[in-house]
């Protein structure tokens, strides 16, 4: 079959040349559209459910959150493994799907079953899906550093949470911007148990009073003088004094007991499970950029850098954005390595063919086969969903040698047949169809062996 294909190709040279040009154009388009990354994504198709249950011990989280979620997710179509992990105040459930399952289809199915089990979870347990990313989605990380010393780590963390995070999430293909380090500022109410007991105020009354006081509501509209006035009750707590004035109860004497009478209110950091430090110089706040599954890492990192450059002018004086991790360098080195190997192969093949065959056109034939083979490989990668990464590009670089060997053997055998024909027919000039027939016989002789080798 291989020999027949070779003879057909020689007899239809124009069609073969046209097909080669079309494949080359198709390959160039595939190279442009194939996502570039440094690391191959070998992770399973998985969906993560994170549930926050503040202040609860791991055993309570396991019984009231993790167990109902894991038992419900066992019924999700296509799920092959469900794993649950319980921590202090947090629950993580990992649902792994069969290979080839569409990630967004899997997320929609998990969301359906999550809605079913939501009523069985505690009222203050908040469940949400993790980002549509994989284990290799961590592509960029940065830290916020205040060179002027005018901002502490809590202010840097607030700058990250309320400014940089939202701006960076607008970058295409960014699935999540995770804040790390620093301190999350919060209002803290430190109750005095003796005063609560003296006024006979239960803890639940304080919680309910804070919930009622920290809200806004509307009261329709009033028509006055041919105009409408919207009625709105403004009640958000915005300062320490607002917290102190929250009413709890009224005594028998008609005196109102406020929160400031039974508690100390302050601004402090949220409880931390770890810290972020930069180069041993002290604590720092920053962010981790997580890319969506299957997207082009190099393009995403470039877009993130452009966005960060735009945001630098909006930062407070003395605050800098310091890159901590950047995968684009590794990706560029992998691509550069393939380019260098390809150039080296071009030169070696040209020199070998010229020295041993003394025929420049033969060297050109071998050289052309290299980029054509690489373009065909990218076409296959593109439609198989394989990213251009260290492993795939390294495999192409290794396969270049095999492609060169086959081309050199084919060319050398053609020259041997031409030389043998010249010895058998002295004085005759080999031209036209006779020459193509001899070359076809030479190619058909070694073609099957080269194909299966």
KEDO-121284 format. One record per residue (C-alpha): residue number from 0; y, z, x. Coordinates in steps of 0.2 Angstrom, whole numbers, always signed. Layout:
residues N
<resi: NUM; yy: Y; zz: Z; xx: X>;
...
end
This chain:
residues 453
<resi: 0; yy: +0; zz: +0; xx: +0>;
<resi: 1; yy: +12; zz: +4; xx: +14>;
<resi: 2; yy: +8; zz: -12; xx: +23>;
<resi: 3; yy: +11; zz: -22; xx: +7>;
<resi: 4; yy: +28; zz: -13; xx: +4>;
<resi: 5; yy: +33; zz: -17; xx: +22>;
<resi: 6; yy: +29; zz: -36; xx: +19>;
<resi: 7; yy: +38; zz: -36; xx: +2>;
<resi: 8; yy: +54; zz: -28; xx: +10>;
<resi: 9; yy: +54; zz: -41; xx: +24>;
<resi: 10; yy: +52; zz: -55; xx: +11>;
<resi: 11; yy: +67; zz: -47; xx: +1>;
<resi: 12; yy: +79; zz: -42; xx: +14>;
<resi: 13; yy: +95; zz: -44; xx: +4>;
<resi: 14; yy: +88; zz: -33; xx: -10>;
<resi: 15; yy: +83; zz: -20; xx: +4>;
<resi: 16; yy: +100; zz: -21; xx: +12>;
<resi: 17; yy: +109; zz: -19; xx: -6>;
<resi: 18; yy: +97; zz: -4; xx: -10>;
<resi: 19; yy: +102; zz: +4; xx: +7>;
<resi: 20; yy: +120; zz: +2; xx: +4>;
<resi: 21; yy: +118; zz: +10; xx: -14>;
<resi: 22; yy: +107; zz: +24; xx: -7>;
<resi: 23; yy: +120; zz: +27; xx: +7>;
<resi: 24; yy: +134; zz: +29; xx: -6>;
<resi: 25; yy: +124; zz: +40; xx: -17>;
<resi: 26; yy: +120; zz: +51; xx: -2>;
<resi: 27; yy: +138; zz: +52; xx: +3>;
<resi: 28; yy: +142; zz: +58; xx: -15>;
<resi: 29; yy: +127; zz: +71; xx: -14>;
<resi: 30; yy: +134; zz: +77; xx: +3>;
<resi: 31; yy: +151; zz: +80; xx: -5>;
<resi: 32; yy: +144; zz: +89; xx: -20>;
<resi: 33; yy: +130; zz: +99; xx: -12>;
<resi: 34; yy: +135; zz: +118; xx: -11>;
<resi: 35; yy: +137; zz: +124; xx: +6>;
<resi: 36; yy: +132; zz: +141; xx: +11>;
<resi: 37; yy: +125; zz: +150; xx: +26>;
<resi: 38; yy: +111; zz: +159; xx: +19>;
<resi: 39; yy: +97; zz: +152; xx: +7>;
<resi: 40; yy: +96; zz: +161; xx: -10>;
<resi: 41; yy: +78; zz: +166; xx: -11>;
<resi: 42; yy: +82; zz: +180; xx: -24>;
<resi: 43; yy: +74; zz: +180; xx: -42>;
<resi: 44; yy: +83; zz: +175; xx: -57>;
<resi: 45; yy: +89; zz: +193; xx: -63>;
<resi: 46; yy: +101; zz: +201; xx: -75>;
<resi: 47; yy: +107; zz: +218; xx: -71>;
<resi: 48; yy: +113; zz: +231; xx: -85>;
<resi: 49; yy: +124; zz: +245; xx: -78>;
<resi: 50; yy: +127; zz: +260; xx: -90>;
<resi: 51; yy: +139; zz: +273; xx: -86>;
<resi: 52; yy: +135; zz: +290; xx: -94>;
<resi: 53; yy: +149; zz: +302; xx: -86>;
<resi: 54; yy: +144; zz: +319; xx: -80>;
<resi: 55; yy: +125; zz: +318; xx: -84>;
<resi: 56; yy: +111; zz: +323; xx: -73>;
<resi: 57; yy: +98; zz: +309; xx: -67>;
<resi: 58; yy: +85; zz: +317; xx: -79>;
<resi: 59; yy: +96; zz: +316; xx: -94>;
<resi: 60; yy: +101; zz: +298; xx: -89>;
<resi: 61; yy: +83; zz: +293; xx: -88>;
<resi: 62; yy: +78; zz: +300; xx: -104>;
<resi: 63; yy: +93; zz: +295; xx: -115>;
<resi: 64; yy: +98; zz: +279; xx: -107>;
<resi: 65; yy: +86; zz: +271; xx: -94>;
<resi: 66; yy: +70; zz: +273; xx: -105>;
<resi: 67; yy: +77; zz: +265; xx: -121>;
<resi: 68; yy: +84; zz: +251; xx: -111>;
<resi: 69; yy: +69; zz: +247; xx: -101>;
<resi: 70; yy: +57; zz: +248; xx: -115>;
<resi: 71; yy: +68; zz: +236; xx: -126>;
<resi: 72; yy: +70; zz: +224; xx: -112>;
<resi: 73; yy: +51; zz: +222; xx: -110>;
<resi: 74; yy: +52; zz: +211; xx: -125>;
<resi: 75; yy: +65; zz: +199; xx: -118>;
<resi: 76; yy: +58; zz: +181; xx: -118>;
<resi: 77; yy: +54; zz: +175; xx: -100>;
<resi: 78; yy: +55; zz: +192; xx: -92>;
<resi: 79; yy: +42; zz: +196; xx: -80>;
<resi: 80; yy: +47; zz: +213; xx: -72>;
<resi: 81; yy: +59; zz: +226; xx: -79>;
<resi: 82; yy: +64; zz: +240; xx: -67>;
<resi: 83; yy: +75; zz: +255; xx: -71>;
<resi: 84; yy: +84; zz: +267; xx: -59>;
<resi: 85; yy: +94; zz: +283; xx: -64>;
<resi: 86; yy: +107; zz: +291; xx: -54>;
<resi: 87; yy: +120; zz: +305; xx: -58>;
<resi: 88; yy: +131; zz: +297; xx: -72>;
<resi: 89; yy: +124; zz: +279; xx: -70>;
<resi: 90; yy: +109; zz: +269; xx: -75>;
<resi: 91; yy: +104; zz: +252; xx: -68>;
<resi: 92; yy: +91; zz: +241; xx: -76>;
<resi: 93; yy: +85; zz: +225; xx: -68>;
<resi: 94; yy: +77; zz: +212; xx: -78>;
<resi: 95; yy: +68; zz: +199; xx: -67>;
<resi: 96; yy: +64; zz: +182; xx: -75>;
<resi: 97; yy: +51; zz: +168; xx: -72>;
<resi: 98; yy: +57; zz: +156; xx: -58>;
<resi: 99; yy: +67; zz: +141; xx: -65>;
<resi: 100; yy: +74; zz: +151; xx: -79>;
<resi: 101; yy: +92; zz: +146; xx: -82>;
<resi: 102; yy: +103; zz: +161; xx: -77>;
<resi: 103; yy: +115; zz: +160; xx: -92>;
<resi: 104; yy: +101; zz: +158; xx: -105>;
<resi: 105; yy: +93; zz: +174; xx: -98>;
<resi: 106; yy: +110; zz: +183; xx: -99>;
<resi: 107; yy: +112; zz: +178; xx: -117>;
<resi: 108; yy: +94; zz: +184; xx: -121>;
<resi: 109; yy: +97; zz: +201; xx: -113>;
<resi: 110; yy: +114; zz: +203; xx: -122>;
<resi: 111; yy: +105; zz: +200; xx: -138>;
<resi: 112; yy: +92; zz: +214; xx: -135>;
<resi: 113; yy: +106; zz: +225; xx: -128>;
<resi: 114; yy: +115; zz: +224; xx: -144>;
<resi: 115; yy: +99; zz: +230; xx: -153>;
<resi: 116; yy: +97; zz: +245; xx: -142>;
<resi: 117; yy: +115; zz: +250; xx: -142>;
<resi: 118; yy: +114; zz: +261; xx: -157>;
<resi: 119; yy: +100; zz: +272; xx: -149>;
<resi: 120; yy: +111; zz: +276; xx: -134>;
<resi: 121; yy: +123; zz: +291; xx: -133>;
<resi: 122; yy: +140; zz: +288; xx: -140>;
<resi: 123; yy: +149; zz: +290; xx: -123>;
<resi: 124; yy: +136; zz: +279; xx: -114>;
<resi: 125; yy: +144; zz: +262; xx: -110>;
<resi: 126; yy: +132; zz: +248; xx: -105>;
<resi: 127; yy: +138; zz: +231; xx: -98>;
<resi: 128; yy: +130; zz: +216; xx: -89>;
<resi: 129; yy: +132; zz: +214; xx: -71>;
<resi: 130; yy: +141; zz: +199; xx: -63>;
<resi: 131; yy: +132; zz: +182; xx: -64>;
<resi: 132; yy: +129; zz: +182; xx: -45>;
<resi: 133; yy: +114; zz: +185; xx: -34>;
<resi: 134; yy: +110; zz: +195; xx: -18>;
<resi: 135; yy: +119; zz: +182; xx: -7>;
<resi: 136; yy: +135; zz: +181; xx: -17>;
<resi: 137; yy: +144; zz: +193; xx: -6>;
<resi: 138; yy: +155; zz: +180; xx: +3>;
<resi: 139; yy: +171; zz: +189; xx: +8>;
<resi: 140; yy: +178; zz: +206; xx: +11>;
<resi: 141; yy: +195; zz: +213; xx: +15>;
<resi: 142; yy: +204; zz: +229; xx: +18>;
<resi: 143; yy: +222; zz: +235; xx: +13>;
<resi: 144; yy: +231; zz: +243; xx: +28>;
<resi: 145; yy: +248; zz: +252; xx: +27>;
<resi: 146; yy: +256; zz: +250; xx: +44>;
<resi: 147; yy: +272; zz: +259; xx: +39>;
<resi: 148; yy: +262; zz: +275; xx: +34>;
<resi: 149; yy: +272; zz: +276; xx: +17>;
<resi: 150; yy: +257; zz: +274; xx: +6>;
<resi: 151; yy: +241; zz: +285; xx: +5>;
<resi: 152; yy: +224; zz: +279; xx: +1>;
<resi: 153; yy: +225; zz: +282; xx: -18>;
<resi: 154; yy: +241; zz: +271; xx: -19>;
<resi: 155; yy: +232; zz: +258; xx: -9>;
<resi: 156; yy: +217; zz: +259; xx: -21>;
<resi: 157; yy: +229; zz: +258; xx: -36>;
<resi: 158; yy: +236; zz: +242; xx: -28>;
<resi: 159; yy: +219; zz: +235; xx: -26>;
<resi: 160; yy: +213; zz: +239; xx: -44>;
<resi: 161; yy: +229; zz: +234; xx: -54>;
<resi: 162; yy: +236; zz: +220; xx: -44>;
<resi: 163; yy: +224; zz: +211; xx: -31>;
<resi: 164; yy: +208; zz: +213; xx: -41>;
<resi: 165; yy: +215; zz: +204; xx: -57>;
<resi: 166; yy: +223; zz: +190; xx: -46>;
<resi: 167; yy: +208; zz: +186; xx: -36>;
<resi: 168; yy: +196; zz: +186; xx: -52>;
<resi: 169; yy: +206; zz: +171; xx: -57>;
<resi: 170; yy: +200; zz: +161; xx: -42>;
<resi: 171; yy: +187; zz: +148; xx: -47>;
<resi: 172; yy: +169; zz: +153; xx: -45>;
<resi: 173; yy: +173; zz: +171; xx: -41>;
<resi: 174; yy: +161; zz: +182; xx: -52>;
<resi: 175; yy: +167; zz: +199; xx: -47>;
<resi: 176; yy: +180; zz: +208; xx: -36>;
<resi: 177; yy: +172; zz: +225; xx: -32>;
<resi: 178; yy: +185; zz: +238; xx: -26>;
<resi: 179; yy: +179; zz: +249; xx: -12>;
<resi: 180; yy: +186; zz: +264; xx: -3>;
<resi: 181; yy: +202; zz: +274; xx: -7>;
<resi: 182; yy: +204; zz: +286; xx: -21>;
<resi: 183; yy: +205; zz: +283; xx: -40>;
<resi: 184; yy: +219; zz: +293; xx: -47>;
<resi: 185; yy: +217; zz: +302; xx: -63>;
<resi: 186; yy: +224; zz: +316; xx: -74>;
<resi: 187; yy: +214; zz: +331; xx: -72>;
<resi: 188; yy: +213; zz: +345; xx: -85>;
<resi: 189; yy: +207; zz: +362; xx: -78>;
<resi: 190; yy: +203; zz: +374; xx: -92>;
<resi: 191; yy: +205; zz: +392; xx: -90>;
<resi: 192; yy: +189; zz: +400; xx: -99>;
<resi: 193; yy: +197; zz: +417; xx: -101>;
<resi: 194; yy: +212; zz: +410; xx: -111>;
<resi: 195; yy: +201; zz: +398; xx: -121>;
<resi: 196; yy: +191; zz: +414; xx: -126>;
<resi: 197; yy: +206; zz: +424; xx: -130>;
<resi: 198; yy: +212; zz: +410; xx: -142>;
<resi: 199; yy: +195; zz: +406; xx: -148>;
<resi: 200; yy: +197; zz: +388; xx: -144>;
<resi: 201; yy: +180; zz: +379; xx: -141>;
<resi: 202; yy: +179; zz: +365; xx: -128>;
<resi: 203; yy: +176; zz: +352; xx: -141>;
<resi: 204; yy: +193; zz: +356; xx: -149>;
<resi: 205; yy: +202; zz: +352; xx: -132>;
<resi: 206; yy: +192; zz: +335; xx: -130>;
<resi: 207; yy: +196; zz: +330; xx: -148>;
<resi: 208; yy: +215; zz: +335; xx: -147>;
<resi: 209; yy: +217; zz: +324; xx: -131>;
<resi: 210; yy: +208; zz: +310; xx: -140>;
<resi: 211; yy: +220; zz: +311; xx: -155>;
<resi: 212; yy: +235; zz: +313; xx: -144>;
<resi: 213; yy: +232; zz: +298; xx: -133>;
<resi: 214; yy: +233; zz: +284; xx: -145>;
<resi: 215; yy: +245; zz: +273; xx: -155>;
<resi: 216; yy: +244; zz: +266; xx: -173>;
<resi: 217; yy: +254; zz: +255; xx: -184>;
<resi: 218; yy: +261; zz: +259; xx: -202>;
<resi: 219; yy: +264; zz: +242; xx: -209>;
<resi: 220; yy: +282; zz: +237; xx: -212>;
<resi: 221; yy: +298; zz: +243; xx: -221>;
<resi: 222; yy: +310; zz: +231; xx: -229>;
<resi: 223; yy: +328; zz: +236; xx: -227>;
<resi: 224; yy: +343; zz: +225; xx: -229>;
<resi: 225; yy: +333; zz: +209; xx: -231>;
<resi: 226; yy: +325; zz: +213; xx: -214>;
<resi: 227; yy: +307; zz: +219; xx: -210>;
<resi: 228; yy: +305; zz: +234; xx: -198>;
<resi: 229; yy: +288; zz: +237; xx: -191>;
<resi: 230; yy: +282; zz: +255; xx: -191>;
<resi: 231; yy: +273; zz: +261; xx: -175>;
<resi: 232; yy: +267; zz: +278; xx: -169>;
<resi: 233; yy: +269; zz: +279; xx: -150>;
<resi: 234; yy: +257; zz: +292; xx: -143>;
<resi: 235; yy: +251; zz: +287; xx: -126>;
<resi: 236; yy: +251; zz: +301; xx: -114>;
<resi: 237; yy: +261; zz: +295; xx: -99>;
<resi: 238; yy: +265; zz: +311; xx: -89>;
<resi: 239; yy: +260; zz: +329; xx: -85>;
<resi: 240; yy: +272; zz: +336; xx: -97>;
<resi: 241; yy: +265; zz: +325; xx: -111>;
<resi: 242; yy: +248; zz: +333; xx: -107>;
<resi: 243; yy: +255; zz: +350; xx: -107>;
<resi: 244; yy: +263; zz: +348; xx: -125>;
<resi: 245; yy: +247; zz: +342; xx: -133>;
<resi: 246; yy: +244; zz: +355; xx: -148>;
<resi: 247; yy: +227; zz: +363; xx: -150>;
<resi: 248; yy: +229; zz: +376; xx: -164>;
<resi: 249; yy: +241; zz: +387; xx: -173>;
<resi: 250; yy: +239; zz: +406; xx: -173>;
<resi: 251; yy: +240; zz: +417; xx: -188>;
<resi: 252; yy: +259; zz: +420; xx: -183>;
<resi: 253; yy: +262; zz: +401; xx: -184>;
<resi: 254; yy: +264; zz: +399; xx: -165>;
<resi: 255; yy: +257; zz: +383; xx: -159>;
<resi: 256; yy: +245; zz: +384; xx: -144>;
<resi: 257; yy: +247; zz: +369; xx: -132>;
<resi: 258; yy: +236; zz: +363; xx: -119>;
<resi: 259; yy: +248; zz: +369; xx: -105>;
<resi: 260; yy: +245; zz: +387; xx: -112>;
<resi: 261; yy: +226; zz: +387; xx: -108>;
<resi: 262; yy: +224; zz: +374; xx: -94>;
<resi: 263; yy: +232; zz: +368; xx: -78>;
<resi: 264; yy: +235; zz: +349; xx: -78>;
<resi: 265; yy: +237; zz: +339; xx: -62>;
<resi: 266; yy: +235; zz: +322; xx: -54>;
<resi: 267; yy: +220; zz: +321; xx: -42>;
<resi: 268; yy: +206; zz: +309; xx: -36>;
<resi: 269; yy: +191; zz: +305; xx: -46>;
<resi: 270; yy: +174; zz: +311; xx: -39>;
<resi: 271; yy: +168; zz: +300; xx: -25>;
<resi: 272; yy: +150; zz: +296; xx: -19>;
<resi: 273; yy: +156; zz: +288; xx: -3>;
<resi: 274; yy: +171; zz: +283; xx: +8>;
<resi: 275; yy: +178; zz: +267; xx: +15>;
<resi: 276; yy: +183; zz: +267; xx: +33>;
<resi: 277; yy: +190; zz: +253; xx: +44>;
<resi: 278; yy: +186; zz: +252; xx: +63>;
<resi: 279; yy: +186; zz: +271; xx: +65>;
<resi: 280; yy: +205; zz: +272; xx: +61>;
<resi: 281; yy: +203; zz: +282; xx: +45>;
<resi: 282; yy: +200; zz: +278; xx: +27>;
<resi: 283; yy: +205; zz: +262; xx: +19>;
<resi: 284; yy: +204; zz: +253; xx: +2>;
<resi: 285; yy: +199; zz: +235; xx: -1>;
<resi: 286; yy: +188; zz: +223; xx: -11>;
<resi: 287; yy: +172; zz: +213; xx: -10>;
<resi: 288; yy: +173; zz: +195; xx: -17>;
<resi: 289; yy: +156; zz: +191; xx: -25>;
<resi: 290; yy: +153; zz: +172; xx: -29>;
<resi: 291; yy: +145; zz: +165; xx: -45>;
<resi: 292; yy: +127; zz: +159; xx: -43>;
<resi: 293; yy: +124; zz: +142; xx: -36>;
<resi: 294; yy: +142; zz: +138; xx: -32>;
<resi: 295; yy: +149; zz: +131; xx: -16>;
<resi: 296; yy: +153; zz: +146; xx: -4>;
<resi: 297; yy: +164; zz: +137; xx: +8>;
<resi: 298; yy: +175; zz: +130; xx: -6>;
<resi: 299; yy: +176; zz: +147; xx: -14>;
<resi: 300; yy: +181; zz: +156; xx: +2>;
<resi: 301; yy: +194; zz: +143; xx: +5>;
<resi: 302; yy: +201; zz: +146; xx: -12>;
<resi: 303; yy: +201; zz: +165; xx: -10>;
<resi: 304; yy: +210; zz: +163; xx: +7>;
<resi: 305; yy: +224; zz: +153; xx: -1>;
<resi: 306; yy: +226; zz: +165; xx: -15>;
<resi: 307; yy: +227; zz: +180; xx: -3>;
<resi: 308; yy: +240; zz: +171; xx: +7>;
<resi: 309; yy: +250; zz: +169; xx: -9>;
<resi: 310; yy: +248; zz: +187; xx: -13>;
<resi: 311; yy: +254; zz: +193; xx: +4>;
<resi: 312; yy: +272; zz: +190; xx: -1>;
<resi: 313; yy: +270; zz: +202; xx: -16>;
<resi: 314; yy: +263; zz: +217; xx: -7>;
<resi: 315; yy: +274; zz: +232; xx: -3>;
<resi: 316; yy: +283; zz: +232; xx: +14>;
<resi: 317; yy: +271; zz: +237; xx: +28>;
<resi: 318; yy: +255; zz: +233; xx: +18>;
<resi: 319; yy: +243; zz: +220; xx: +26>;
<resi: 320; yy: +227; zz: +212; xx: +20>;
<resi: 321; yy: +214; zz: +213; xx: +34>;
<resi: 322; yy: +199; zz: +202; xx: +33>;
<resi: 323; yy: +183; zz: +212; xx: +36>;
<resi: 324; yy: +169; zz: +199; xx: +32>;
<resi: 325; yy: +171; zz: +180; xx: +31>;
<resi: 326; yy: +155; zz: +170; xx: +29>;
<resi: 327; yy: +164; zz: +153; xx: +31>;
<resi: 328; yy: +163; zz: +155; xx: +50>;
<resi: 329; yy: +144; zz: +155; xx: +49>;
<resi: 330; yy: +143; zz: +141; xx: +37>;
<resi: 331; yy: +155; zz: +130; xx: +48>;
<resi: 332; yy: +145; zz: +134; xx: +64>;
<resi: 333; yy: +129; zz: +128; xx: +54>;
<resi: 334; yy: +137; zz: +112; xx: +49>;
<resi: 335; yy: +144; zz: +109; xx: +67>;
<resi: 336; yy: +127; zz: +112; xx: +74>;
<resi: 337; yy: +119; zz: +99; xx: +63>;
<resi: 338; yy: +133; zz: +87; xx: +68>;
<resi: 339; yy: +130; zz: +90; xx: +87>;
<resi: 340; yy: +112; zz: +88; xx: +85>;
<resi: 341; yy: +114; zz: +71; xx: +76>;
<resi: 342; yy: +126; zz: +65; xx: +89>;
<resi: 343; yy: +114; zz: +70; xx: +103>;
<resi: 344; yy: +100; zz: +61; xx: +95>;
<resi: 345; yy: +111; zz: +45; xx: +93>;
<resi: 346; yy: +115; zz: +45; xx: +112>;
<resi: 347; yy: +97; zz: +49; xx: +117>;
<resi: 348; yy: +89; zz: +36; xx: +106>;
<resi: 349; yy: +102; zz: +23; xx: +112>;
<resi: 350; yy: +99; zz: +27; xx: +130>;
<resi: 351; yy: +80; zz: +27; xx: +128>;
<resi: 352; yy: +80; zz: +10; xx: +118>;
<resi: 353; yy: +92; zz: +2; xx: +131>;
<resi: 354; yy: +83; zz: +8; xx: +146>;
<resi: 355; yy: +65; zz: +4; xx: +141>;
<resi: 356; yy: +68; zz: -11; xx: +130>;
<resi: 357; yy: +84; zz: -18; xx: +137>;
<resi: 358; yy: +89; zz: -23; xx: +119>;
<resi: 359; yy: +105; zz: -15; xx: +111>;
<resi: 360; yy: +101; zz: -21; xx: +93>;
<resi: 361; yy: +85; zz: -12; xx: +93>;
<resi: 362; yy: +94; zz: +4; xx: +98>;
<resi: 363; yy: +106; zz: +1; xx: +83>;
<resi: 364; yy: +91; zz: +0; xx: +71>;
<resi: 365; yy: +85; zz: +17; xx: +77>;
<resi: 366; yy: +102; zz: +25; xx: +76>;
<resi: 367; yy: +105; zz: +18; xx: +58>;
<resi: 368; yy: +89; zz: +26; xx: +52>;
<resi: 369; yy: +95; zz: +44; xx: +57>;
<resi: 370; yy: +110; zz: +46; xx: +45>;
<resi: 371; yy: +101; zz: +36; xx: +32>;
<resi: 372; yy: +87; zz: +48; xx: +32>;
<resi: 373; yy: +99; zz: +63; xx: +31>;
<resi: 374; yy: +108; zz: +55; xx: +16>;
<resi: 375; yy: +92; zz: +53; xx: +7>;
<resi: 376; yy: +87; zz: +71; xx: +11>;
<resi: 377; yy: +104; zz: +77; xx: +3>;
<resi: 378; yy: +100; zz: +67; xx: -12>;
<resi: 379; yy: +84; zz: +76; xx: -14>;
<resi: 380; yy: +92; zz: +93; xx: -11>;
<resi: 381; yy: +106; zz: +89; xx: -23>;
<resi: 382; yy: +94; zz: +86; xx: -38>;
<resi: 383; yy: +82; zz: +100; xx: -33>;
<resi: 384; yy: +96; zz: +112; xx: -33>;
<resi: 385; yy: +94; zz: +117; xx: -15>;
<resi: 386; yy: +110; zz: +122; xx: -6>;
<resi: 387; yy: +115; zz: +116; xx: +11>;
<resi: 388; yy: +112; zz: +132; xx: +22>;
<resi: 389; yy: +105; zz: +137; xx: +39>;
<resi: 390; yy: +87; zz: +134; xx: +34>;
<resi: 391; yy: +89; zz: +117; xx: +25>;
<resi: 392; yy: +101; zz: +111; xx: +38>;
<resi: 393; yy: +90; zz: +117; xx: +52>;
<resi: 394; yy: +75; zz: +108; xx: +44>;
<resi: 395; yy: +85; zz: +92; xx: +44>;
<resi: 396; yy: +89; zz: +94; xx: +62>;
<resi: 397; yy: +71; zz: +97; xx: +67>;
<resi: 398; yy: +66; zz: +82; xx: +56>;
<resi: 399; yy: +78; zz: +71; xx: +65>;
<resi: 400; yy: +66; zz: +70; xx: +80>;
<resi: 401; yy: +52; zz: +65; xx: +69>;
<resi: 402; yy: +62; zz: +51; xx: +61>;
<resi: 403; yy: +68; zz: +45; xx: +78>;
<resi: 404; yy: +49; zz: +45; xx: +84>;
<resi: 405; yy: +44; zz: +34; xx: +70>;
<resi: 406; yy: +59; zz: +22; xx: +73>;
<resi: 407; yy: +55; zz: +20; xx: +91>;
<resi: 408; yy: +37; zz: +17; xx: +89>;
<resi: 409; yy: +41; zz: +4; xx: +76>;
<resi: 410; yy: +53; zz: -5; xx: +87>;
<resi: 411; yy: +42; zz: -4; xx: +102>;
<resi: 412; yy: +27; zz: -11; xx: +93>;
<resi: 413; yy: +38; zz: -26; xx: +86>;
<resi: 414; yy: +44; zz: -30; xx: +104>;
<resi: 415; yy: +25; zz: -29; xx: +110>;
<resi: 416; yy: +21; zz: -42; xx: +96>;
<resi: 417; yy: +35; zz: -53; xx: +101>;
<resi: 418; yy: +31; zz: -52; xx: +119>;
<resi: 419; yy: +12; zz: -56; xx: +115>;
<resi: 420; yy: +17; zz: -71; xx: +104>;
<resi: 421; yy: +28; zz: -77; xx: +118>;
<resi: 422; yy: +14; zz: -77; xx: +131>;
<resi: 423; yy: +2; zz: -85; xx: +118>;
<resi: 424; yy: +15; zz: -99; xx: +114>;
<resi: 425; yy: +24; zz: -103; xx: +131>;
<resi: 426; yy: +39; zz: -114; xx: +129>;
<resi: 427; yy: +41; zz: -112; xx: +110>;
<resi: 428; yy: +56; zz: -102; xx: +103>;
<resi: 429; yy: +52; zz: -90; xx: +89>;
<resi: 430; yy: +64; zz: -92; xx: +75>;
<resi: 431; yy: +66; zz: -90; xx: +56>;
<resi: 432; yy: +52; zz: -85; xx: +45>;
<resi: 433; yy: +39; zz: -86; xx: +60>;
<resi: 434; yy: +49; zz: -72; xx: +69>;
<resi: 435; yy: +50; zz: -61; xx: +53>;
<resi: 436; yy: +31; zz: -64; xx: +50>;
<resi: 437; yy: +27; zz: -57; xx: +68>;
<resi: 438; yy: +39; zz: -42; xx: +65>;
<resi: 439; yy: +31; zz: -39; xx: +48>;
<resi: 440; yy: +13; zz: -39; xx: +56>;
<resi: 441; yy: +19; zz: -27; xx: +69>;
<resi: 442; yy: +27; zz: -15; xx: +56>;
<resi: 443; yy: +12; zz: -16; xx: +45>;
<resi: 444; yy: +1; zz: -12; xx: +60>;
<resi: 445; yy: +9; zz: +5; xx: +63>;
<resi: 446; yy: +18; zz: +8; xx: +47>;
<resi: 447; yy: +3; zz: +17; xx: +37>;
<resi: 448; yy: +0; zz: +28; xx: +52>;
<resi: 449; yy: +18; zz: +33; xx: +55>;
<resi: 450; yy: +20; zz: +36; xx: +36>;
<resi: 451; yy: +5; zz: +48; xx: +35>;
<resi: 452; yy: +10; zz: +57; xx: +52>;
end
